[in-house]
Amino acid sequence: MLQGKIRSAIGLIEDVVDNKQKESDNANIARRNSIFFDSLSKIKPFVISYMLAKRNFSFDLQTADACLDELISYAKTTFDNKKAVNPTLFKQRSEAFIEMTAKEWETFYKTGSSELINGLNIIVLVHPSPAVVKSCIAAFNRCEKWPLTQEKIDSYKEADQKAKELLKEMKFDDEIKEFLIKVRDKKATLSDITPSISEWIQSEKIADKVSLSIKNTV
C-alpha cells in the first residue's frame, strides 16, 4: 500500500519535472523563433532592395550573393523544421548583409550618378524652371540610401530621362560650366565675367539673376 503511494508520488514528481522541462524547451524555442522572425522581418526590404538594384542598375556583389545564399538556406531549413536553431548567427549575418550592401551601394550610386547630379546642381542656378530641376535632384537623392523601392526607381528613371533633356537644352561649354561652378560655390568674381560669359548671360536673359558682393579683405 505504502509502496504504491510512493511509486504514485514519484510518478507525479516525474510528470511535473517533464512538464517543466517541456515548458522550458517551448520557451527557448519561442525565444529563438522570435529572434529569427524579427531578423527576417528587418532584412526583407533590404533583400528586395538588392534584387531591384541588380535588375535596374547592374549592381552585383559576389560577397552579398554568397551571404544571401546562406541566409536563404538557413531560413528554408528553419521553416522545414518549424523551429530556429542558432538564430543569433542568422541575425548577425543579416545585419552584415544590410551593412555591406548599403555601404557598397552608396559608393556605386555616387560614382554612377555624380556627373549628372553635378550638372543639375549647376543648371538649377540659371534654369527658367528651377523647380523642375530640383525635383530631378530630389528623385536622384532618394535612391542614394538603402533600401530601394520600385516606386523610388520609377521616379529615378523618369528623373534620369528628364535630367538628360534639361542638360542637353542648356548647351554649356567648359568656360560657362566653370563660371557657374564658381557661382555655385560662391567663388565667382567680376574678373570671371569675360566677354563670352557676358554675352551668354545676355543671350540667356539671366542678367537679373547674377549678383555680386564685395569681400572685406582687411
C-alpha positions, 0 to 999 in steps of 0.5 A, spaced: 500 500 500 505 504 502 509 502 496 504 504 491 503 511 494 510 512 493 511 509 486 504 514 485 508 520 488 514 519 484 510 518 478 507 525 479 514 528 481 516 525 474 510 528 470 511 535 473 519 535 472 517 533 464 512 538 464 517 543 466 522 541 462 517 541 456 515 548 458 522 550 458 524 547 451 517 551 448 520 557 451 527 557 448 524 555 442 519 561 442 525 565 444 529 563 438 523 563 433 522 570 435 529 572 434 529 569 427 522 572 425 524 579 427 531 578 423 527 576 417 522 581 418 528 587 418 532 584 412 526 583 407 526 590 404 533 590 404 533 583 400 528 586 395 532 592 395 538 588 392 534 584 387 531 591 384 538 594 384 541 588 380 535 588 375 535 596 374 542 598 375 547 592 374 549 592 381 552 585 383 556 583 389 559 576 389 560 577 397 552 579 398 550 573 393 554 568 397 551 571 404 544 571 401 545 564 399 546 562 406 541 566 409 536 563 404 538 556 406 538 557 413 531 560 413 528 554 408 531 549 413 528 553 419 521 553 416 522 545 414 523 544 421 518 549 424 523 551 429 530 556 429 536 553 431 542 558 432 538 564 430 543 569 433 548 567 427 542 568 422 541 575 425 548 577 425 549 575 418 543 579 416 545 585 419 552 584 415 548 583 409 544 590 410 551 593 412 555 591 406 550 592 401 548 599 403 555 601 404 557 598 397 551 601 394 552 608 396 559 608 393 556 605 386 550 610 386 555 616 387 560 614 382 554 612 377 550 618 378 555 624 380 556 627 373 549 628 372 547 630 379 553 635 378 550 638 372 543 639 375 546 642 381 549 647 376 543 648 371 538 649 377 542 656 378 540 659 371 534 654 369 527 658 367 524 652 371 528 651 377 523 647 380 523 642 375 530 641 376 530 640 383 525 635 383 530 631 378 535 632 384 530 630 389 528 623 385 536 622 384 537 623 392 532 618 394 535 612 391 542 614 394 540 610 401 538 603 402 533 600 401 530 601 394 523 601 392 520 600 385 516 606 386 523 610 388 526 607 381 520 609 377 521 616 379 529 615 378 528 613 371 523 618 369 528 623 373 534 620 369 530 621 362 528 628 364 535 630 367 538 628 360 533 633 356 534 639 361 542 638 360 542 637 353 537 644 352 542 648 356 548 647 351 554 649 356 561 649 354 567 648 359 568 656 360 560 657 362 560 650 366 566 653 370 563 660 371 557 657 374 561 652 378 564 658 381 557 661 382 555 655 385 560 655 390 560 662 391 567 663 388 565 667 382 568 674 381 567 680 376 574 678 373 570 671 371 565 675 367 569 675 360 566 677 354 563 670 352 560 669 359 557 676 358 554 675 352 551 668 354 548 671 360 545 676 355 543 671 350 540 667 356 536 673 359 539 671 366 542 678 367 537 679 373 539 673 376 547 674 377 549 678 383 555 680 386 558 682 393 564 685 395 569 681 400 572 685 406 579 683 405 582 687 411 
